[in-house]
Amino acid sequence: MRIASFNINGIKARLPRLKEWLEETRPTVACLQEIKTMDEGFPVDEFEAIGYKAIWHGQKSFNGVAILADGVQPVETQRGLPGDPEDEQARYLEAEVNGVRIASIYLPNGNPQPGPKFDYKLAWMKRLRAHAASLWEQEIPTALVGDYNVIPEDKDVWAVRAMENDALMQPESRDAYARMLGDGWTDALDTLNPRGGVWTYWDYQAGAWQRDHGFRIDHMLLSPALADRMSAAGVDKEHRGREKASDHAPVWVELRD
């Protein structure tokens, strides 16, 4: 079973690249972030034509998450992150696929910091940890995947100085992420690449892609039942270099049956 995550940065603008990636790599489940479309604008027919069933949680012009599954219908279990009934941002979607609970996550960026956007980011991470704990208590095999907008450690960025004032690597952001790992979740990419130097995002500006000035913010956290099944994890980096690509590359983890 291959579970993948891809911040597509606008599903309508990147649809040819997205379908290309799906057909070339054929993940069992593909979690998408930043689809940037209302629910009625989601191109479900395009995915069904290549064998994928989908659920999605859209929002006009911003945010938006989706879960695609190869040949099976994802069974929705949670729409929106619990813990704040007034939060209407489309950043969390959760489903059951082949006996595994999978969440597509688009965690708030938090910039500029300090300020209300950073406060929202930290509050959202606190809610995510609480919801993750409830899944843990039920002993549900779970993968929490997506764009976390957190650079966990210095080894996860091309230059610490370049990002030191960014919300993505503030001590509070890193601490909130580390607390989830401390609860027992396994960071798949980091576990199999402990020396770091693995990027999932390259800015469109300043020749970041051409210089390989990237960082790791797309993560796959696995519950113990899935971590025990992990056989490989990686980044489809080559797809970032294609024409009209997203600024993120897809990430994936493979699980033994």
N, C-alpha and C positions, 0 to 999 in steps of 0.2 A: 504494500500500500504506500503510495507516494502522496504526501500532503504538501502542497505548495502554497506560497503567498506571494502576491504581486500588487504593489501599489501602482496602479495603472495610470494615475494622473490624468483622468478624463477618459471615460470608456468610449465615447463617440470619436474623439480625436485619435485614440490608439487602437481602435477595433481591429484593423488589419494586423497590427503587430501582436495583439492579444491572441487572436485566432491562430496566427502563425505559431506562436509559442505553444498554445494548447495542442495543436496538431503535431508539432515536432517532438514535444516532451511527454505528452499524454499523462499528466498527473491524475491520480484517482480523484483527488479533491483539490480544487483551486480556490483559495480565498483572495478576494480582491478588495482593495481600499481605494479611496478617492475616486469613486466612479463618477461623481459630479453630475448626477442626473436625477430628476424626479422619478418616482416609481414607474409612472406610465411611459417614460422614455427609455427604460432599460431594454436593450436589444435581445430579449430572450430567444426569439426565433433564430437569430444568428448562431446561438450556442446549441440549440436543439438540432440544427442542421448538421452539426459535427458531432452529435452524440452526447452533449452535456445537458443535464437538468440543472435548474438554478432557483435560488431564492435570493432576494435582495432587499435592501433597506436604503432608499434613496433620499436625496435632499437637493433642492435646486442650487446649482452652481458650486456647491461646496460638499466636502465630506462624502459619505455614502460608502456602504460595504456590501459585499455579495459573497455567496458561496456556490460554487459549481461542482457537480459530481458527475463522473463519467458513467453514463448508463443507468444511474439510479437517482431517484428524487430525494434531495436532502430534506429531512423532517425537521422543521423549525422548532426549536425549544426555547429560544429567548431572543426578543427583538428589543434592542436598547439595553444599556447597562443599568441594572437595578441600583437603587440607593438614592436617587434624586428624581422625583416625579416631574420636576419642572425642566429637566434637561431634555431638550428636543433634538439635539444634534445626533445625526445618523452616524454613529461611530462603532456600534457593536451589533453583531449578529451571530447567533449560535444555532447549530443544527446537529442532528444525529445522522451519521453516514456509516453504514456497514458496522454498526456496533460501537463506533467511536464518536465521542462528543467533540465537535470542532467549532472554535470561535474565530471569526474574522474581526480583527481589532484595528481601529485607526485612532491611536491615542493622541490627545491634543499636543500641538507643537509647544505652546507655552511662551512663545516670544511675543512682545518684548518682556524681559524680566529685569527687575521685579515688576509686579503689576497684576491686574485681575486675570489676565490670560495664563500667567504662570500659576496663580492660585487655583484656577480651574483645572489645570493640568495635574497638580498635586492631589486635589480632591478627587479627580477622576481615577487616578492611580490607586488611591485609598479604597475607592469603591470596587475597582477591579480586583484588588487583593481580597476583599471581603467576599465577592462573588466566587472567585477562584477557590476560596476556602470552603464554600458551600458545596462545590462540585467535588472537592477533595474528600469531604466528609461522607459523601455518598459513594465514594470509591468508583466513580465513573472514569473509564479510560478517556483522557482529555488532552487535546492539543489546543493551546491558546496561541494563535499565530497572527502576524500582521506587522504593521508599521507602528512601533512603540515610541518613536521619536525620542529615544534615549540611547546615548552612546555609553555603554556600561563601564568601560575602562579606557585608560589612555591607549592601550594597544589596539583599540577599535576605531582609531581616527588617524588620518595621515599626518596631521600636525596638531598637537594639543593647543599650541598658542593660537592657532587660527580659529578655534572653536571655544576657547576658554570662557568667553562671556555669553555664550549661547545657552538657551534654556535646555538644550539637549544633553548637556554634560555638566549641569550644576550639581553640587553635592546632594541637594534635596532630590533631584530627579534620579540620580544614581542610587541613592539610598533606598528610594521607593522600589526601584527595580530589584536591588539586592535583597530586599526584604521578601519579595516573592520567591526568589531563588532559595532564600533561607527557609521558606515554608516547605521546600522539598521539590519544587519544579526544576526541571532540567532544561538548560539552554542548549538546544541541539547543536547549533553551529559552533558555539564556544567549546562545547565538550569535545567535539571532533577536530577543532582547530585551536588548541589551547594557547598557541603562540601569538594569535591575533593576526592582524594584517589582512583580514578578510572584509571587503567593503560590500555594501548593498545599495549605496546611494552616491551619486556624483552630481553636483550642481550643474545646471546648464551654463552658468557664468564662468568667466575667467579660465576657460580651457580646462576645467576640472576633470572631465573625462579623459581628454588627451594626455593630461599629466598624471592620471591615476590619483588625483586628490579626492579621495572618497572617505566614507566612514560607514560603520555598521549600525543601523537603526531598525532593521527588519529582523524580527526574532521569532523563534518557534519554541515555546515552552511546553514541555511534556510532563504529564503525570507519571508516577513510577511505573504503572502498567505499560505505558507506551515507551518510556525510556528504556525499559528492559528489552523492547523489541527493536530498538533503533539500530540500523545497519549502516546508514550513510546519511550525510547531509551536505548541502552545498549551495552555490549561487550560480544561476545561469547568466554569468557576467556578459557573455557575448551578445546577449539580446539588448543590453544597454547601448551598444555601439551601432545599432541599426538605425535606418532613416526614420525620423519622427518617433523616436523611442521615448518611453517614460524616463524620468530621471532616476528611477529605482530599477534594480534588476530583480528578477524573481528569485526567491529562496525556496528550498525544499528539504524534506526529510523523508527517508525511506524506512518503513517498518516491516519487519519479518511477520509472516502469518502466524 
